[in-house]
Amino acid sequence: MRSRLGTLLVVLTCGCSIVDPGDRDELRDRIAAMPPEMSEYYTRLGMNAAAVKWLDGRPREDQVGKLQCRYQAGGQWTNWADQEPRLTVEYMRDCLLQTPLHVTYVMCKDQWYHLELQARKTDLQNTLPVPGGTNIECRFMWDFRYDPETAPAELTDPDAVEFDDIMQGLIALPAPPPGFAFPELVPLLCPLGAGPGWGCPPRPTDPPGGEPVDPSDGQPGDRP
């Protein structure tokens, strides 16, 4: 991933021109000094952007997966039963776009699963007529259309994240991410679609009245 991130910075910094040896040395030093956690951050950002792009255009009510539970009664386990609510495209997109730490596709599924797991177990404990409680098991089942095994690799595999995924992730941010150490890249991100929060001129699609801000003061928030 470090090499891919280096490619990102080279392309963004150099554009179509050829840099002189001094520029190459400075860029090489910047990449070499980049802490591992920053590389991981940009990798997740690329995975996040790839997942949002993959989900775009799909029906928001589509089922991504569901929770199934069963319980033990009289020494026997019941059949697995589907639970409500289901995990939907709408939940996944909201999670990917609004969670501050730029979660990945599977991380959003795990977040939903852990929230719903306890709620469904509690509901079953309160409704089953079993004195002294009972054993309850639950499992998550992917819808085959959204199973990570068949989804694009860049949604789940850090090594599959490409330059375009990371670039799109940066452009989609409303402002520079925390610790963004490359303000010289901002003028190159603006023509690609970065918004006013980066200090770029308002885009034609932005609402009227928006004013560019100093990117050094920009703080990332929820993406639209």
ChimeraX commands (.cxc) that place a marker at each C-alpha (Angstrom):
marker #1 position 0.00,0.00,0.00 radius 0.5
marker #1 position 2.89,2.38,0.70 radius 0.5
marker #1 position 3.94,2.11,-2.94 radius 0.5
marker #1 position 0.39,2.84,-4.14 radius 0.5
marker #1 position 0.16,5.83,-1.83 radius 0.5
marker #1 position 3.48,7.02,-3.20 radius 0.5
marker #1 position 2.03,6.72,-6.70 radius 0.5
marker #1 position -0.96,8.82,-5.62 radius 0.5
marker #1 position 1.23,11.61,-4.34 radius 0.5
marker #1 position 3.52,11.50,-7.37 radius 0.5
marker #1 position 0.63,11.77,-9.80 radius 0.5
marker #1 position -1.16,14.50,-7.87 radius 0.5
marker #1 position 1.97,16.52,-7.29 radius 0.5
marker #1 position 3.49,16.11,-10.73 radius 0.5
marker #1 position 0.40,16.10,-12.95 radius 0.5
marker #1 position 1.60,15.63,-16.51 radius 0.5
marker #1 position 4.91,17.41,-16.07 radius 0.5
marker #1 position 8.32,16.00,-15.26 radius 0.5
marker #1 position 9.72,17.11,-11.91 radius 0.5
marker #1 position 13.37,17.98,-11.46 radius 0.5
marker #1 position 15.65,15.82,-9.26 radius 0.5
marker #1 position 15.20,18.19,-6.30 radius 0.5
marker #1 position 11.44,17.78,-6.46 radius 0.5
marker #1 position 11.86,14.01,-6.69 radius 0.5
marker #1 position 14.07,13.99,-3.60 radius 0.5
marker #1 position 11.64,16.15,-1.62 radius 0.5
marker #1 position 8.70,13.97,-2.57 radius 0.5
marker #1 position 10.66,10.82,-1.76 radius 0.5
marker #1 position 11.51,12.25,1.65 radius 0.5
marker #1 position 7.86,13.07,2.34 radius 0.5
marker #1 position 6.75,9.56,1.48 radius 0.5
marker #1 position 9.54,7.98,3.51 radius 0.5
marker #1 position 8.58,10.09,6.53 radius 0.5
marker #1 position 4.88,9.23,6.32 radius 0.5
marker #1 position 3.80,7.28,9.43 radius 0.5
marker #1 position 2.19,3.86,8.86 radius 0.5
marker #1 position -1.13,4.99,10.35 radius 0.5
marker #1 position -1.48,7.62,7.61 radius 0.5
marker #1 position -0.98,5.00,4.93 radius 0.5
marker #1 position -3.65,2.85,6.59 radius 0.5
marker #1 position -5.98,5.84,6.79 radius 0.5
marker #1 position -5.76,6.55,3.07 radius 0.5
marker #1 position -6.21,2.87,2.27 radius 0.5
marker #1 position -9.47,2.79,4.22 radius 0.5
marker #1 position -10.51,6.03,2.58 radius 0.5
marker #1 position -10.06,4.39,-0.82 radius 0.5
marker #1 position -11.99,1.29,0.25 radius 0.5
marker #1 position -14.78,3.51,1.57 radius 0.5
marker #1 position -14.99,5.47,-1.69 radius 0.5
marker #1 position -15.02,2.25,-3.74 radius 0.5
marker #1 position -17.91,0.89,-1.67 radius 0.5
marker #1 position -19.95,4.08,-2.03 radius 0.5
marker #1 position -19.38,4.06,-5.80 radius 0.5
marker #1 position -20.42,0.38,-6.01 radius 0.5
marker #1 position -23.63,1.01,-4.05 radius 0.5
marker #1 position -24.57,4.15,-5.98 radius 0.5
marker #1 position -27.63,3.61,-8.14 radius 0.5
marker #1 position -28.77,0.50,-6.29 radius 0.5
marker #1 position -32.23,0.64,-4.66 radius 0.5
marker #1 position -31.86,2.03,-1.14 radius 0.5
marker #1 position -34.35,-0.54,0.20 radius 0.5
marker #1 position -32.40,-3.50,-1.22 radius 0.5
marker #1 position -31.51,-6.14,1.34 radius 0.5
marker #1 position -27.75,-6.40,1.88 radius 0.5
marker #1 position -28.09,-9.05,4.55 radius 0.5
marker #1 position -30.17,-10.26,7.45 radius 0.5
marker #1 position -29.96,-11.66,10.95 radius 0.5
marker #1 position -31.23,-15.17,11.70 radius 0.5
marker #1 position -31.76,-16.50,15.21 radius 0.5
marker #1 position -32.77,-19.75,16.84 radius 0.5
marker #1 position -33.29,-20.90,20.41 radius 0.5
marker #1 position -33.12,-24.12,22.38 radius 0.5
marker #1 position -36.38,-25.53,23.70 radius 0.5
marker #1 position -36.82,-28.93,25.35 radius 0.5
marker #1 position -33.25,-29.83,24.53 radius 0.5
marker #1 position -33.81,-29.17,20.83 radius 0.5
marker #1 position -32.80,-26.21,18.69 radius 0.5
marker #1 position -35.49,-24.52,16.64 radius 0.5
marker #1 position -35.01,-23.76,12.95 radius 0.5
marker #1 position -33.21,-20.54,12.03 radius 0.5
marker #1 position -35.74,-17.69,11.74 radius 0.5
marker #1 position -35.26,-14.42,9.85 radius 0.5
marker #1 position -35.29,-11.30,12.01 radius 0.5
marker #1 position -36.32,-7.71,11.36 radius 0.5
marker #1 position -35.08,-5.19,10.45 radius 0.5
marker #1 position -32.87,-6.25,7.55 radius 0.5
marker #1 position -29.56,-4.62,6.63 radius 0.5
marker #1 position -30.24,-2.37,3.65 radius 0.5
marker #1 position -28.32,-0.41,1.04 radius 0.5
marker #1 position -29.59,2.77,2.69 radius 0.5
marker #1 position -27.98,1.85,6.03 radius 0.5
marker #1 position -24.70,0.89,4.36 radius 0.5
marker #1 position -24.47,4.12,2.36 radius 0.5
marker #1 position -25.32,6.25,5.39 radius 0.5
marker #1 position -22.68,4.43,7.43 radius 0.5
marker #1 position -20.02,4.81,4.74 radius 0.5
marker #1 position -20.76,8.48,4.12 radius 0.5
marker #1 position -21.35,9.71,7.65 radius 0.5
marker #1 position -19.03,7.77,9.95 radius 0.5
marker #1 position -16.06,10.07,10.80 radius 0.5
marker #1 position -13.33,7.41,10.75 radius 0.5
marker #1 position -14.01,6.38,7.13 radius 0.5
marker #1 position -15.14,2.85,7.76 radius 0.5
marker #1 position -15.08,0.11,5.14 radius 0.5
marker #1 position -17.89,-1.99,3.66 radius 0.5
marker #1 position -17.41,-4.89,6.06 radius 0.5
marker #1 position -16.94,-2.55,9.04 radius 0.5
marker #1 position -20.39,-1.05,8.36 radius 0.5
marker #1 position -21.93,-4.51,8.22 radius 0.5
marker #1 position -20.21,-5.41,11.52 radius 0.5
marker #1 position -21.49,-2.21,13.12 radius 0.5
marker #1 position -25.07,-3.06,12.16 radius 0.5
marker #1 position -24.66,-6.69,13.22 radius 0.5
marker #1 position -23.43,-5.89,16.73 radius 0.5
marker #1 position -26.18,-3.32,17.26 radius 0.5
marker #1 position -28.96,-5.63,16.08 radius 0.5
marker #1 position -27.58,-8.80,17.68 radius 0.5
marker #1 position -28.11,-7.66,21.25 radius 0.5
marker #1 position -31.47,-6.07,20.46 radius 0.5
marker #1 position -32.83,-9.23,18.84 radius 0.5
marker #1 position -31.55,-11.48,21.63 radius 0.5
marker #1 position -33.18,-9.21,24.21 radius 0.5
marker #1 position -36.47,-9.26,22.29 radius 0.5
marker #1 position -36.44,-13.05,22.13 radius 0.5
marker #1 position -35.60,-13.41,25.82 radius 0.5
marker #1 position -38.58,-11.19,26.66 radius 0.5
marker #1 position -41.06,-13.02,24.44 radius 0.5
marker #1 position -40.15,-16.69,24.71 radius 0.5
marker #1 position -42.22,-18.56,27.34 radius 0.5
marker #1 position -39.26,-20.46,28.70 radius 0.5
marker #1 position -38.83,-20.40,32.50 radius 0.5
marker #1 position -35.31,-19.52,33.62 radius 0.5
marker #1 position -34.26,-18.31,30.21 radius 0.5
marker #1 position -32.97,-20.23,27.24 radius 0.5
marker #1 position -30.01,-20.46,24.90 radius 0.5
marker #1 position -30.26,-18.19,21.87 radius 0.5
marker #1 position -27.96,-18.14,18.84 radius 0.5
marker #1 position -27.91,-15.65,15.97 radius 0.5
marker #1 position -25.97,-15.40,12.73 radius 0.5
marker #1 position -25.59,-12.94,9.87 radius 0.5
marker #1 position -26.45,-13.97,6.32 radius 0.5
marker #1 position -25.31,-11.93,3.32 radius 0.5
marker #1 position -27.64,-11.46,0.37 radius 0.5
marker #1 position -25.76,-13.10,-2.52 radius 0.5
marker #1 position -25.85,-9.83,-4.51 radius 0.5
marker #1 position -23.90,-8.00,-1.79 radius 0.5
marker #1 position -21.69,-10.78,-0.44 radius 0.5
marker #1 position -18.05,-9.58,-0.16 radius 0.5
marker #1 position -17.00,-12.82,-1.82 radius 0.5
marker #1 position -18.59,-11.63,-5.07 radius 0.5
marker #1 position -18.19,-7.85,-4.62 radius 0.5
marker #1 position -15.27,-5.89,-6.14 radius 0.5
marker #1 position -12.02,-6.73,-4.36 radius 0.5
marker #1 position -11.24,-3.10,-3.45 radius 0.5
marker #1 position -14.20,-3.12,-1.02 radius 0.5
marker #1 position -12.50,-5.65,1.24 radius 0.5
marker #1 position -8.86,-6.11,0.20 radius 0.5
marker #1 position -6.46,-3.25,1.06 radius 0.5
marker #1 position -4.00,-4.50,-1.54 radius 0.5
marker #1 position -6.63,-4.09,-4.27 radius 0.5
marker #1 position -7.11,-0.36,-3.62 radius 0.5
marker #1 position -6.01,1.63,-6.67 radius 0.5
marker #1 position -5.01,5.23,-7.24 radius 0.5
marker #1 position -8.48,6.18,-8.53 radius 0.5
marker #1 position -10.12,4.85,-5.35 radius 0.5
marker #1 position -7.91,6.99,-3.11 radius 0.5
marker #1 position -8.24,10.03,-5.34 radius 0.5
marker #1 position -12.02,9.75,-5.37 radius 0.5
marker #1 position -11.99,9.32,-1.59 radius 0.5
marker #1 position -10.08,12.59,-1.18 radius 0.5
marker #1 position -12.33,14.48,-3.59 radius 0.5
marker #1 position -15.44,13.23,-1.79 radius 0.5
marker #1 position -14.29,14.68,1.53 radius 0.5
marker #1 position -15.84,18.08,2.36 radius 0.5
marker #1 position -12.46,19.38,3.58 radius 0.5
marker #1 position -8.88,18.13,4.14 radius 0.5
marker #1 position -8.78,15.17,6.54 radius 0.5
marker #1 position -7.16,15.57,9.97 radius 0.5
marker #1 position -3.39,15.77,9.72 radius 0.5
marker #1 position -3.40,16.45,5.97 radius 0.5
marker #1 position 0.24,17.35,5.38 radius 0.5
marker #1 position 0.19,18.14,1.66 radius 0.5
marker #1 position -1.51,21.54,1.12 radius 0.5
marker #1 position 0.36,21.87,-2.17 radius 0.5
marker #1 position -1.91,19.14,-3.55 radius 0.5
marker #1 position -5.06,21.21,-3.05 radius 0.5
marker #1 position -4.79,23.21,-6.33 radius 0.5
marker #1 position -4.53,19.88,-8.16 radius 0.5
marker #1 position -7.56,18.37,-6.42 radius 0.5
marker #1 position -9.78,21.39,-7.23 radius 0.5
marker #1 position -10.05,20.75,-11.01 radius 0.5
marker #1 position -10.91,17.11,-10.25 radius 0.5
marker #1 position -13.98,18.09,-8.25 radius 0.5
marker #1 position -12.87,18.91,-4.68 radius 0.5
marker #1 position -15.32,21.26,-2.99 radius 0.5
marker #1 position -15.10,24.70,-1.36 radius 0.5
marker #1 position -14.09,23.16,1.96 radius 0.5
marker #1 position -10.69,22.48,0.39 radius 0.5
marker #1 position -10.34,26.16,-0.48 radius 0.5
marker #1 position -11.48,25.49,-4.04 radius 0.5
marker #1 position -13.80,27.80,-6.00 radius 0.5
marker #1 position -17.45,26.71,-5.75 radius 0.5
marker #1 position -18.43,24.05,-8.26 radius 0.5
marker #1 position -21.31,24.63,-10.70 radius 0.5
marker #1 position -23.36,22.10,-8.73 radius 0.5
marker #1 position -22.78,23.82,-5.35 radius 0.5
marker #1 position -25.61,25.92,-3.89 radius 0.5
marker #1 position -25.22,29.69,-4.44 radius 0.5
marker #1 position -23.55,31.77,-1.78 radius 0.5
marker #1 position -20.81,29.28,-0.88 radius 0.5
marker #1 position -17.45,30.86,-0.15 radius 0.5
marker #1 position -14.09,29.11,-0.41 radius 0.5
marker #1 position -12.32,28.62,2.89 radius 0.5
marker #1 position -8.71,28.30,3.89 radius 0.5
marker #1 position -7.93,24.55,3.62 radius 0.5
marker #1 position -5.69,24.79,6.67 radius 0.5
marker #1 position -8.79,25.66,8.71 radius 0.5
marker #1 position -11.15,23.17,7.06 radius 0.5
marker #1 position -12.46,20.40,9.23 radius 0.5
marker #1 position -14.02,17.29,7.74 radius 0.5
marker #1 position -17.62,16.61,8.55 radius 0.5
marker #1 position -20.31,14.34,7.20 radius 0.5
marker #1 position -20.16,13.94,3.47 radius 0.5
marker #1 position -23.38,14.76,1.65 radius 0.5
marker link #1:1,2 radius 0.2
marker link #1:2,3 radius 0.2
marker link #1:3,4 radius 0.2
marker link #1:4,5 radius 0.2
marker link #1:5,6 radius 0.2
marker link #1:6,7 radius 0.2
marker link #1:7,8 radius 0.2
marker link #1:8,9 radius 0.2
marker link #1:9,10 radius 0.2
marker link #1:10,11 radius 0.2
marker link #1:11,12 radius 0.2
marker link #1:12,13 radius 0.2
marker link #1:13,14 radius 0.2
marker link #1:14,15 radius 0.2
marker link #1:15,16 radius 0.2
marker link #1:16,17 radius 0.2
marker link #1:17,18 radius 0.2
marker link #1:18,19 radius 0.2
marker link #1:19,20 radius 0.2
marker link #1:20,21 radius 0.2
marker link #1:21,22 radius 0.2
marker link #1:22,23 radius 0.2
marker link #1:23,24 radius 0.2
marker link #1:24,25 radius 0.2
marker link #1:25,26 radius 0.2
marker link #1:26,27 radius 0.2
marker link #1:27,28 radius 0.2
marker link #1:28,29 radius 0.2
marker link #1:29,30 radius 0.2
marker link #1:30,31 radius 0.2
marker link #1:31,32 radius 0.2
marker link #1:32,33 radius 0.2
marker link #1:33,34 radius 0.2
marker link #1:34,35 radius 0.2
marker link #1:35,36 radius 0.2
marker link #1:36,37 radius 0.2
marker link #1:37,38 radius 0.2
marker link #1:38,39 radius 0.2
marker link #1:39,40 radius 0.2
marker link #1:40,41 radius 0.2
marker link #1:41,42 radius 0.2
marker link #1:42,43 radius 0.2
marker link #1:43,44 radius 0.2
marker link #1:44,45 radius 0.2
marker link #1:45,46 radius 0.2
marker link #1:46,47 radius 0.2
marker link #1:47,48 radius 0.2
marker link #1:48,49 radius 0.2
marker link #1:49,50 radius 0.2
marker link #1:50,51 radius 0.2
marker link #1:51,52 radius 0.2
marker link #1:52,53 radius 0.2
marker link #1:53,54 radius 0.2
marker link #1:54,55 radius 0.2
marker link #1:55,56 radius 0.2
marker link #1:56,57 radius 0.2
marker link #1:57,58 radius 0.2
marker link #1:58,59 radius 0.2
marker link #1:59,60 radius 0.2
marker link #1:60,61 radius 0.2
marker link #1:61,62 radius 0.2
marker link #1:62,63 radius 0.2
marker link #1:63,64 radius 0.2
marker link #1:64,65 radius 0.2
marker link #1:65,66 radius 0.2
marker link #1:66,67 radius 0.2
marker link #1:67,68 radius 0.2
marker link #1:68,69 radius 0.2
marker link #1:69,70 radius 0.2
marker link #1:70,71 radius 0.2
marker link #1:71,72 radius 0.2
marker link #1:72,73 radius 0.2
marker link #1:73,74 radius 0.2
marker link #1:74,75 radius 0.2
marker link #1:75,76 radius 0.2
marker link #1:76,77 radius 0.2
marker link #1:77,78 radius 0.2
marker link #1:78,79 radius 0.2
marker link #1:79,80 radius 0.2
marker link #1:80,81 radius 0.2
marker link #1:81,82 radius 0.2
marker link #1:82,83 radius 0.2
marker link #1:83,84 radius 0.2
marker link #1:84,85 radius 0.2
marker link #1:85,86 radius 0.2
marker link #1:86,87 radius 0.2
marker link #1:87,88 radius 0.2
marker link #1:88,89 radius 0.2
marker link #1:89,90 radius 0.2
marker link #1:90,91 radius 0.2
marker link #1:91,92 radius 0.2
marker link #1:92,93 radius 0.2
marker link #1:93,94 radius 0.2
marker link #1:94,95 radius 0.2
marker link #1:95,96 radius 0.2
marker link #1:96,97 radius 0.2
marker link #1:97,98 radius 0.2
marker link #1:98,99 radius 0.2
marker link #1:99,100 radius 0.2
marker link #1:100,101 radius 0.2
marker link #1:101,102 radius 0.2
marker link #1:102,103 radius 0.2
marker link #1:103,104 radius 0.2
marker link #1:104,105 radius 0.2
marker link #1:105,106 radius 0.2
marker link #1:106,107 radius 0.2
marker link #1:107,108 radius 0.2
marker link #1:108,109 radius 0.2
marker link #1:109,110 radius 0.2
marker link #1:110,111 radius 0.2
marker link #1:111,112 radius 0.2
marker link #1:112,113 radius 0.2
marker link #1:113,114 radius 0.2
marker link #1:114,115 radius 0.2
marker link #1:115,116 radius 0.2
marker link #1:116,117 radius 0.2
marker link #1:117,118 radius 0.2
marker link #1:118,119 radius 0.2
marker link #1:119,120 radius 0.2
marker link #1:120,121 radius 0.2
marker link #1:121,122 radius 0.2
marker link #1:122,123 radius 0.2
marker link #1:123,124 radius 0.2
marker link #1:124,125 radius 0.2
marker link #1:125,126 radius 0.2
marker link #1:126,127 radius 0.2
marker link #1:127,128 radius 0.2
marker link #1:128,129 radius 0.2
marker link #1:129,130 radius 0.2
marker link #1:130,131 radius 0.2
marker link #1:131,132 radius 0.2
marker link #1:132,133 radius 0.2
marker link #1:133,134 radius 0.2
marker link #1:134,135 radius 0.2
marker link #1:135,136 radius 0.2
marker link #1:136,137 radius 0.2
marker link #1:137,138 radius 0.2
marker link #1:138,139 radius 0.2
marker link #1:139,140 radius 0.2
marker link #1:140,141 radius 0.2
marker link #1:141,142 radius 0.2
marker link #1:142,143 radius 0.2
marker link #1:143,144 radius 0.2
marker link #1:144,145 radius 0.2
marker link #1:145,146 radius 0.2
marker link #1:146,147 radius 0.2
marker link #1:147,148 radius 0.2
marker link #1:148,149 radius 0.2
marker link #1:149,150 radius 0.2
marker link #1:150,151 radius 0.2
marker link #1:151,152 radius 0.2
marker link #1:152,153 radius 0.2
marker link #1:153,154 radius 0.2
marker link #1:154,155 radius 0.2
marker link #1:155,156 radius 0.2
marker link #1:156,157 radius 0.2
marker link #1:157,158 radius 0.2
marker link #1:158,159 radius 0.2
marker link #1:159,160 radius 0.2
marker link #1:160,161 radius 0.2
marker link #1:161,162 radius 0.2
marker link #1:162,163 radius 0.2
marker link #1:163,164 radius 0.2
marker link #1:164,165 radius 0.2
marker link #1:165,166 radius 0.2
marker link #1:166,167 radius 0.2
marker link #1:167,168 radius 0.2
marker link #1:168,169 radius 0.2
marker link #1:169,170 radius 0.2
marker link #1:170,171 radius 0.2
marker link #1:171,172 radius 0.2
marker link #1:172,173 radius 0.2
marker link #1:173,174 radius 0.2
marker link #1:174,175 radius 0.2
marker link #1:175,176 radius 0.2
marker link #1:176,177 radius 0.2
marker link #1:177,178 radius 0.2
marker link #1:178,179 radius 0.2
marker link #1:179,180 radius 0.2
marker link #1:180,181 radius 0.2
marker link #1:181,182 radius 0.2
marker link #1:182,183 radius 0.2
marker link #1:183,184 radius 0.2
marker link #1:184,185 radius 0.2
marker link #1:185,186 radius 0.2
marker link #1:186,187 radius 0.2
marker link #1:187,188 radius 0.2
marker link #1:188,189 radius 0.2
marker link #1:189,190 radius 0.2
marker link #1:190,191 radius 0.2
marker link #1:191,192 radius 0.2
marker link #1:192,193 radius 0.2
marker link #1:193,194 radius 0.2
marker link #1:194,195 radius 0.2
marker link #1:195,196 radius 0.2
marker link #1:196,197 radius 0.2
marker link #1:197,198 radius 0.2
marker link #1:198,199 radius 0.2
marker link #1:199,200 radius 0.2
marker link #1:200,201 radius 0.2
marker link #1:201,202 radius 0.2
marker link #1:202,203 radius 0.2
marker link #1:203,204 radius 0.2
marker link #1:204,205 radius 0.2
marker link #1:205,206 radius 0.2
marker link #1:206,207 radius 0.2
marker link #1:207,208 radius 0.2
marker link #1:208,209 radius 0.2
marker link #1:209,210 radius 0.2
marker link #1:210,211 radius 0.2
marker link #1:211,212 radius 0.2
marker link #1:212,213 radius 0.2
marker link #1:213,214 radius 0.2
marker link #1:214,215 radius 0.2
marker link #1:215,216 radius 0.2
marker link #1:216,217 radius 0.2
marker link #1:217,218 radius 0.2
marker link #1:218,219 radius 0.2
marker link #1:219,220 radius 0.2
marker link #1:220,221 radius 0.2
marker link #1:221,222 radius 0.2
marker link #1:222,223 radius 0.2
marker link #1:223,224 radius 0.2
view
